[in-house]
Amino acid sequence: MDHYKLLGVHKNASKEEIKQAFRKLAMEFHPDKHSQSSNNLRDSATQKFKQLSEAYETLIDDRKRADYNLRRNAYGAHQSKRYDYRYGGGSGGAYSHSNSYGYGYSGSARRGGGGGVFVRFEMGLRYLTTKSFLLNATFFSVLLGGMYIIDASGKALWKMRNTGKSFEEAIESIENAKAGKDNSD
């Protein structure tokens, strides 16, 4: 399914053009407008509205749109028909309010077939640049830096207080002192 064709806009359409096209089509296919229609017509309008909502949500968000365009170009227009869309809500179509333009749905898209090296590299790069990964990497770096600072400051304090002796020598002298004290008892 081509989101651009579904909304009736060209690939270089502005956000305003996408918004206007969605509003026009959403008014035509909105489930509330078809509440008194036959089951068949109501179900097809609901399905069309879900597709329009997904296309709008994808194309209005810059990041999702860039991802969609990348996938569309990487797999070709003929491959876009291999997406499998599954919507939640059952046959009656349960709705929940998700945006100011109408009703939302839950769904997912999975690409059929395998990907090439470029696609795998791109997916790995996306994982490495996700917000959660970067936050975890930053947290780990801070912990590692803190451990290094504590270790270095401990060594510096030891050298300030115990000039001329290494830690091992100090432990050895303590053990010798304990051994001498144990022998005198």
C-alpha positions in Angstrom: 0.0 0.0 0.0 1.4 3.3 -1.1 0.7 6.0 1.5 1.1 8.8 -1.0 -1.4 7.2 -3.5 -3.8 6.5 -0.6 -3.9 10.1 0.4 -3.8 11.3 -3.2 -0.6 13.5 -2.7 2.7 13.5 -4.4 6.0 12.4 -2.8 7.1 16.0 -2.2 3.9 17.1 -0.6 4.1 19.5 2.3 2.7 18.7 5.7 -0.2 21.1 5.1 -1.1 19.4 1.8 -1.0 16.0 3.6 -3.1 17.3 6.4 -5.7 18.7 4.0 -5.9 15.5 2.0 -6.3 13.5 5.2 -9.0 15.7 6.6 -11.0 15.5 3.3 -10.7 11.7 3.1 -11.2 11.2 6.8 -14.5 13.0 6.7 -15.6 10.8 3.9 -14.6 7.4 5.5 -15.0 8.2 9.2 -16.7 5.3 11.0 -19.2 7.6 12.8 -20.4 8.8 9.4 -21.2 5.2 8.4 -22.7 4.1 11.7 -26.2 3.7 10.0 -24.8 2.0 6.9 -24.8 -1.7 6.1 -22.2 -3.9 7.8 -20.3 -4.4 4.6 -20.1 -0.7 3.8 -19.3 0.2 7.4 -16.5 -2.4 7.6 -14.9 -1.3 4.3 -15.1 2.4 5.4 -13.6 1.5 8.8 -10.8 -0.4 7.0 -10.2 2.5 4.7 -10.2 5.0 7.6 -7.6 2.9 9.4 -5.4 2.9 6.3 -5.8 6.6 5.9 -4.9 7.2 9.6 -1.8 5.1 9.3 -0.7 6.9 6.1 -1.3 10.3 7.8 0.6 9.3 10.9 3.5 8.1 8.9 3.7 11.0 6.4 3.1 13.8 8.9 6.0 12.8 11.2 9.3 13.7 9.7 11.2 10.7 11.1 8.5 8.1 10.2 8.2 9.7 6.7 12.0 9.4 6.1 11.9 5.8 7.3 9.0 5.0 5.0 10.7 6.7 2.0 13.9 4.8 2.7 12.1 1.5 2.9 10.0 2.3 -0.2 13.1 3.1 -2.2 15.2 0.2 -0.8 12.6 -2.4 -1.6 11.0 -0.8 -4.6 7.4 0.1 -5.2 6.5 -3.4 -6.2 7.7 -4.7 -2.8 5.4 -2.4 -0.8 2.5 -4.8 -1.4 4.3 -7.4 0.7 3.6 -5.5 3.9 1.1 -7.3 6.2 -1.1 -4.9 8.2 -2.9 -6.3 11.2 -5.3 -4.1 13.1 -6.5 -4.6 16.6 -10.1 -4.3 17.7 -11.7 -7.4 16.2 -14.4 -7.4 13.6 -16.5 -4.7 15.2 -13.6 -2.3 15.2 -12.9 -1.1 18.7 -11.7 2.5 18.7 -9.8 4.7 21.2 -9.1 8.4 20.9 -5.6 8.9 19.8 -5.4 12.3 18.0 -7.4 15.4 17.4 -8.5 14.2 14.0 -10.4 11.1 14.8 -10.0 7.6 16.1 -6.9 5.5 16.5 -6.1 1.9 16.2 -3.3 -0.4 17.0 -1.4 -2.1 14.3 1.9 -3.3 13.0 3.7 -3.7 9.7 6.1 -6.4 8.9 8.2 -6.7 5.8 8.1 -10.1 4.1 11.3 -11.7 2.7 14.9 -11.2 3.7 17.0 -8.1 3.6 20.4 -7.4 2.1 23.6 -6.3 3.8 22.7 -2.7 3.4 19.3 -3.2 5.1 20.9 -5.1 8.0 23.6 -2.5 8.4 20.9 0.2 8.4 18.8 -1.6 11.0 21.9 -2.1 13.2 22.8 1.6 12.8 19.2 2.5 13.8 19.5 0.3 16.9 22.8 2.0 17.9 21.3 5.5 17.5 18.1 4.9 19.4 17.5 7.1 22.4 17.4 4.2 24.9 20.7 2.7 23.6 22.4 6.1 23.8 21.1 6.7 27.3 22.3 3.3 28.5 25.7 3.9 26.9 26.0 7.3 28.6 25.0 5.8 31.9 27.6 3.0 31.5 30.3 5.6 30.6 29.5 7.7 33.6 29.7 4.6 35.9 33.0 3.5 34.3 34.4 7.0 34.6 33.3 7.2 38.3 35.1 3.9 39.0 38.3 5.2 37.4 38.1 8.4 39.4 37.6 6.6 42.7 40.4 4.2 42.0 42.8 7.0 41.0 41.9 9.1 44.0 42.4 6.2 46.3 45.9 5.6 45.0 46.6 9.3 45.3 45.4 9.4 48.9 47.5 6.4 49.7 50.6 8.0 48.2 50.0 11.2 50.2 49.6 9.4 53.5 52.2 6.6 53.1 55.3 8.0 51.4 57.9 5.3 50.5 55.7 2.3 51.1 53.6 0.4 48.6 50.2 -1.0 49.5 51.6 -4.5 49.5 54.5 -3.5 51.9 52.0 -1.9 54.2 49.8 -5.0 54.3 52.9 -7.1 54.9 54.0 -4.9 57.8 50.5 -5.1 59.4 50.6 -8.9 59.1 54.0 -9.0 60.7 52.8 -6.8 63.5 49.8 -9.0 64.1 52.0 -12.1 64.0 54.4 -10.5 66.6 51.5 -9.5 68.8 50.0 -13.0 68.6 53.4 -14.5 69.6 53.7 -12.2 72.6 50.3 -13.2 74.0 
